[in-house]
């Protein structure tokens, strides 16, 4: 079976064609900033990106007509349980309107549908960032005006969890796992019998600090930021989610740069990295309590896990919970391809959007 995977980013579109589990090609299409600036809204880029995908397919000698399915990265829409979803009118409407937020990933399902509908094959998404399987108790924030939200690296969480389950010789739906994704943002989730029953909101900067996000800051001090002379909502949000964490402490959000400084005996860089490991370990410990200490494995994944010393620092603090497994990096294209294969081989697992339980989710 041949599958096209599409992952739109703010200035690029990553695509790949898989035959079974083997990639025939992977390409990142970089979009010129000046060209993108012509569009007032990111959703206006649909036609441009569709054409560049078609051109890339031609360059690699692949045709849409030879495909069995197209799958795109899921965007910001209403909260849904994890799984593979058929792209349909309701999903396209919510993504085009940006009713739940604006992000380039909203184009994933739209582009998949554009290409698939022309040749009569299915278009899917899988495990978007809005996957919401929180338990009722996990939704409490401490004040009824604010409800905890589930926004995290769901695609990679679910993919590596299934991979570890395969290695253990047991179904993902029978395991209790803690997955920590360490990238530009950090998300730590408690996976219980196939559902992520608790996870920090990585988009809004909740949880541990990361290379560019401040994490769970003391609320009183954040209030002071908000009412400081000249403060704007945009500035405060940028401190929390774009200019916090390692960037604020060290002036860089690059894990490679941080490693370089540590090798050069920069003690502040070393301490900041250790503090980040400390906070990630604390969050993993909290998820250990969520799972009542019944844990089959703790999984460390994401780009920062290539830093072995960082991963080892976390592992030393949490290995009492269970075996710690490293899965460095984030292979979203393979994760999408595997999800589409599951959909094609087990069509009964494909879900429709919005699911019947949508009113009970989020």
C-alpha positions as CSV (number, residue, x, y, z in Angstrom):
1,X,0.0,0.0,0.0
2,X,1.3,3.5,-0.9
3,X,0.6,6.4,1.4
4,X,1.4,10.1,1.1
5,X,2.0,11.8,4.4
6,X,1.8,15.6,4.8
7,X,3.0,17.7,7.7
8,X,2.7,21.5,7.2
9,X,4.8,23.8,9.3
10,X,4.9,27.6,9.5
11,X,7.5,28.0,6.7
12,X,7.7,24.5,5.3
13,X,5.7,21.5,4.2
14,X,7.2,18.1,4.9
15,X,5.9,15.2,2.7
16,X,6.8,11.6,2.2
17,X,5.5,8.6,0.2
18,X,5.6,5.3,1.9
19,X,5.2,1.8,0.5
20,X,4.1,-0.2,3.5
21,X,6.4,1.0,6.3
22,X,9.3,1.9,3.9
23,X,9.7,5.5,2.8
24,X,10.1,5.9,-1.0
25,X,11.1,9.5,-0.5
26,X,11.0,12.2,2.2
27,X,11.2,15.9,1.3
28,X,10.9,19.1,3.2
29,X,9.6,21.9,0.9
30,X,10.8,25.3,2.2
31,X,8.5,28.2,1.4
32,X,10.0,31.6,0.7
33,X,9.1,34.1,3.5
34,X,8.4,36.8,1.0
35,X,6.0,34.5,-0.9
36,X,4.2,33.6,2.3
37,X,3.9,37.2,3.3
38,X,1.6,37.8,0.3
39,X,-1.1,35.9,2.2
40,X,-3.0,37.6,5.0
41,X,-4.0,34.3,6.7
42,X,-2.2,31.0,6.8
43,X,-5.3,29.3,5.4
44,X,-4.9,31.3,2.3
45,X,-1.8,29.3,1.5
46,X,-3.7,26.2,0.6
47,X,-3.4,26.4,-3.2
48,X,0.3,27.3,-3.1
49,X,1.1,24.4,-0.8
50,X,-1.0,22.0,-2.9
51,X,0.9,22.9,-6.0
52,X,4.3,22.5,-4.4
53,X,3.3,19.1,-3.1
54,X,2.2,18.0,-6.6
55,X,5.5,19.3,-8.0
56,X,7.5,17.4,-5.5
57,X,5.6,14.2,-6.3
58,X,6.5,14.7,-10.0
59,X,10.2,15.2,-9.1
60,X,10.2,11.9,-7.3
61,X,8.3,10.0,-10.1
62,X,5.3,9.5,-7.9
63,X,1.6,10.1,-8.9
64,X,-1.4,10.7,-6.7
65,X,-3.3,8.2,-8.8
66,X,-0.9,5.4,-7.5
67,X,-1.7,6.1,-3.9
68,X,-4.0,4.2,-1.6
69,X,-4.5,7.0,0.9
70,X,-3.3,10.4,2.0
71,X,-2.8,11.4,5.6
72,X,-2.1,14.8,7.0
73,X,-1.0,16.1,10.4
74,X,-4.1,17.1,12.4
75,X,-4.6,20.7,13.4
76,X,-6.5,22.8,16.0
77,X,-10.1,21.6,16.2
78,X,-12.5,20.5,18.8
79,X,-11.1,18.1,21.4
80,X,-11.3,14.4,20.3
81,X,-10.1,11.0,21.6
82,X,-6.9,9.6,20.0
83,X,-7.0,7.5,16.8
84,X,-7.3,7.8,13.1
85,X,-10.1,10.0,11.6
86,X,-11.5,10.2,8.2
87,X,-11.4,13.8,6.8
88,X,-14.9,15.0,6.3
89,X,-17.0,18.2,5.9
90,X,-17.3,18.9,9.6
91,X,-13.5,18.7,10.1
92,X,-12.8,20.8,7.1
93,X,-15.2,23.5,8.2
94,X,-13.7,23.7,11.7
95,X,-10.1,23.8,10.3
96,X,-10.8,26.4,7.6
97,X,-12.6,28.7,10.0
98,X,-9.8,28.4,12.6
99,X,-12.6,28.3,15.2
100,X,-10.3,26.5,17.7
101,X,-7.0,28.3,16.8
102,X,-4.8,29.2,13.8
103,X,-1.8,27.1,13.0
104,X,-0.2,25.8,9.8
105,X,-1.1,22.3,10.9
106,X,-4.7,23.1,10.2
107,X,-3.8,22.7,6.5
108,X,-2.8,19.1,6.9
109,X,-6.2,17.6,6.6
110,X,-7.3,20.2,4.0
111,X,-4.3,19.4,1.7
112,X,-4.8,15.6,2.3
113,X,-8.5,16.0,1.2
114,X,-7.6,18.2,-1.8
115,X,-5.3,15.5,-3.2
116,X,-7.2,12.4,-2.2
117,X,-10.7,13.5,-3.4
118,X,-9.4,14.0,-6.9
119,X,-8.6,10.3,-7.3
120,X,-11.2,8.8,-5.0
121,X,-9.0,7.6,-2.1
122,X,-9.5,8.2,1.6
123,X,-7.9,11.2,3.4
124,X,-7.1,10.8,7.1
125,X,-5.6,12.5,10.1
126,X,-4.2,10.8,13.2
127,X,-3.7,11.9,16.8
128,X,-3.7,15.7,16.5
129,X,-2.4,17.9,19.3
130,X,-6.0,18.3,20.6
131,X,-6.4,14.7,21.5
132,X,-8.3,14.8,24.8
133,X,-8.7,11.6,26.9
134,X,-8.3,13.3,30.3
135,X,-10.0,11.7,33.3
136,X,-12.6,13.9,35.1
137,X,-10.3,14.6,38.0
138,X,-7.5,15.7,35.7
139,X,-9.7,18.5,34.3
140,X,-9.8,20.4,37.6
141,X,-7.5,23.4,37.7
142,X,-8.3,24.8,41.2
143,X,-10.9,27.4,40.0
144,X,-14.1,26.7,38.1
145,X,-13.4,29.6,35.6
146,X,-10.4,27.7,34.3
147,X,-10.5,24.1,33.1
148,X,-7.3,22.2,32.3
149,X,-6.9,21.4,28.6
150,X,-5.3,18.5,26.8
151,X,-2.9,19.9,24.2
152,X,0.3,18.0,23.7
153,X,2.5,16.1,21.2
154,X,-0.1,13.4,20.8
155,X,1.1,12.0,17.5
156,X,4.6,11.2,18.8
157,X,3.3,10.1,22.3
158,X,1.0,7.5,20.8
159,X,3.4,6.4,18.1
160,X,6.3,5.7,20.6
161,X,3.9,4.1,23.1
162,X,2.7,1.7,20.5
163,X,6.3,0.9,19.4
164,X,7.3,0.2,23.0
165,X,4.2,-2.0,23.4
166,X,5.2,-4.0,20.4
167,X,8.7,-4.5,21.9
168,X,7.1,-5.7,25.1
169,X,4.9,-8.1,23.1
170,X,1.7,-6.6,24.6
171,X,-1.1,-4.4,23.2
172,X,-0.8,-0.7,23.9
173,X,-4.4,-0.8,25.2
174,X,-3.2,-3.2,28.1
175,X,-0.3,-1.1,29.3
176,X,0.3,1.7,31.8
177,X,3.1,4.0,30.5
178,X,4.5,7.4,31.2
179,X,5.6,9.2,28.0
180,X,7.8,12.4,28.2
181,X,8.3,14.3,25.0
182,X,11.2,16.7,25.1
183,X,11.4,19.1,22.2
184,X,10.8,22.9,21.9
185,X,8.0,22.2,24.3
186,X,7.8,19.4,26.9
187,X,4.7,17.2,27.5
188,X,4.5,14.4,30.0
189,X,1.5,12.1,29.8
190,X,0.1,9.2,31.8
191,X,-1.1,6.5,29.3
192,X,-3.5,4.1,31.0
193,X,-4.9,1.2,28.9
194,X,-4.7,3.1,25.6
195,X,-5.8,6.5,26.9
196,X,-3.8,9.6,28.0
197,X,-5.7,10.2,31.2
198,X,-3.5,13.2,32.3
199,X,-1.0,15.4,30.5
200,X,0.3,19.0,30.9
201,X,-0.8,21.6,28.4
202,X,2.4,21.9,26.4
203,X,1.1,24.6,24.1
204,X,0.3,27.2,26.8
205,X,3.6,26.5,28.7
206,X,2.2,24.3,31.5
207,X,4.4,21.7,33.2
208,X,8.3,21.7,33.1
209,X,10.2,24.5,31.4
210,X,11.7,23.7,28.0
211,X,14.1,25.3,25.5
212,X,11.6,28.1,24.8
213,X,8.7,27.8,27.2
214,X,8.6,28.9,30.8
215,X,6.5,26.0,32.2
216,X,4.3,26.3,35.3
217,X,5.3,29.7,36.7
218,X,4.2,31.0,40.2
219,X,0.8,32.5,39.5
220,X,1.3,35.6,41.6
221,X,4.4,36.7,39.8
222,X,2.6,36.2,36.4
223,X,-0.1,38.5,37.7
224,X,2.6,41.1,38.4
225,X,3.9,40.7,34.8
226,X,0.4,41.4,33.5
227,X,0.0,44.6,35.4
228,X,3.5,46.0,35.0
229,X,3.7,49.4,33.3
230,X,3.5,49.0,29.6
231,X,2.7,45.3,29.7
232,X,0.6,43.8,26.9
233,X,-1.0,40.4,26.6
234,X,1.2,39.6,23.6
235,X,4.4,40.4,25.6
236,X,3.3,38.2,28.5
237,X,2.3,35.3,26.3
238,X,5.7,35.5,24.5
239,X,7.5,35.4,27.8
240,X,5.6,32.2,28.7
241,X,5.6,30.3,25.4
242,X,8.2,31.7,23.0
243,X,10.9,33.5,25.0
244,X,11.0,31.5,28.3
245,X,12.9,28.5,29.5
246,X,16.4,27.9,28.3
247,X,16.1,30.8,25.9
248,X,15.4,33.2,28.8
249,X,18.2,31.8,31.0
250,X,20.9,31.3,28.4
251,X,19.9,33.3,25.3
252,X,19.5,30.1,23.2
253,X,16.8,27.5,22.7
254,X,19.2,25.2,20.8
255,X,19.9,21.9,22.6
256,X,23.1,21.5,20.5
257,X,24.3,25.0,21.6
258,X,23.6,24.2,25.2
259,X,25.6,20.9,25.0
260,X,28.5,22.8,23.4
261,X,28.5,25.3,26.2
262,X,28.5,22.6,28.8
263,X,31.5,20.9,27.1
264,X,33.2,24.3,27.3
265,X,32.6,24.3,31.1
266,X,29.8,26.8,31.1
267,X,28.4,26.1,34.6
268,X,25.2,28.1,34.1
269,X,24.3,26.0,31.1
270,X,25.0,22.9,33.0
271,X,22.8,24.0,35.9
272,X,20.0,25.1,33.6
273,X,20.0,21.7,31.8
274,X,20.0,19.9,35.2
275,X,17.1,22.1,36.4
276,X,15.1,21.2,33.2
277,X,15.8,17.5,33.8
278,X,14.8,18.0,37.5
279,X,11.4,19.5,36.5
280,X,10.8,16.8,33.8
281,X,11.5,14.1,36.5
282,X,9.1,15.8,38.9
283,X,6.3,15.8,36.3
284,X,7.0,12.1,35.5
285,X,6.8,11.4,39.3
286,X,3.4,13.2,39.4
287,X,2.2,10.9,36.5
288,X,3.5,8.0,38.5
289,X,1.0,9.0,41.2
290,X,-1.8,9.2,38.6
291,X,-1.1,5.6,37.6
292,X,-0.8,4.6,41.3
293,X,2.7,3.3,40.8
294,X,1.6,0.6,38.4
295,X,3.9,1.4,35.5
296,X,5.1,-0.8,32.7
297,X,7.7,1.7,31.3
298,X,8.7,5.3,31.3
299,X,9.5,6.5,27.8
300,X,11.7,9.5,27.0
301,X,11.3,10.8,23.4
302,X,11.7,14.0,21.4
303,X,14.7,15.8,20.0
304,X,16.3,16.6,23.3
305,X,16.6,13.0,24.2
306,X,19.5,12.8,21.7
307,X,21.4,14.5,24.6
308,X,22.4,11.3,26.5
309,X,23.4,13.2,29.7
310,X,20.1,15.0,29.9
311,X,18.2,11.7,29.4
312,X,20.4,9.9,32.0
313,X,19.8,12.7,34.5
314,X,16.1,12.2,34.2
315,X,16.4,8.4,34.3
316,X,18.4,8.5,37.5
317,X,15.5,10.3,39.2
318,X,12.6,8.2,37.9
319,X,14.0,4.6,37.3
320,X,12.4,3.5,40.6
321,X,9.0,3.8,38.8
322,X,9.9,1.2,36.2
323,X,12.2,0.6,33.2
324,X,13.2,3.8,31.4
325,X,13.2,3.5,27.6
326,X,14.8,6.1,25.3
327,X,13.3,6.9,21.9
328,X,15.2,10.0,20.6
329,X,13.7,12.2,18.0
330,X,10.2,12.6,16.6
331,X,9.5,10.7,13.4
332,X,6.1,12.2,12.6
333,X,6.1,11.0,9.0
334,X,6.5,7.4,9.9
335,X,3.9,7.8,12.7
336,X,1.4,9.1,10.2
337,X,2.2,6.4,7.7
338,X,1.7,3.7,10.3
339,X,-1.6,5.2,11.3
340,X,-2.8,5.2,7.7
341,X,-1.8,1.6,7.4
342,X,-3.9,0.7,10.5
343,X,-6.8,2.5,8.9
344,X,-6.5,0.7,5.6
345,X,-6.0,-2.7,7.1
346,X,-8.6,-2.3,9.9
347,X,-11.2,0.1,8.6
348,X,-13.4,-0.6,11.6
349,X,-10.9,1.4,13.7
350,X,-11.4,4.6,11.6
351,X,-13.4,7.3,13.5
352,X,-15.6,10.1,12.2
353,X,-15.4,13.7,13.3
354,X,-16.8,14.9,15.5
355,X,-17.2,11.7,17.5
356,X,-20.4,10.9,19.2
357,X,-18.7,11.4,22.5
358,X,-17.5,14.9,21.5
359,X,-19.9,16.6,23.9
360,X,-18.3,14.7,26.8
361,X,-14.7,15.5,25.8
362,X,-13.0,18.8,26.7
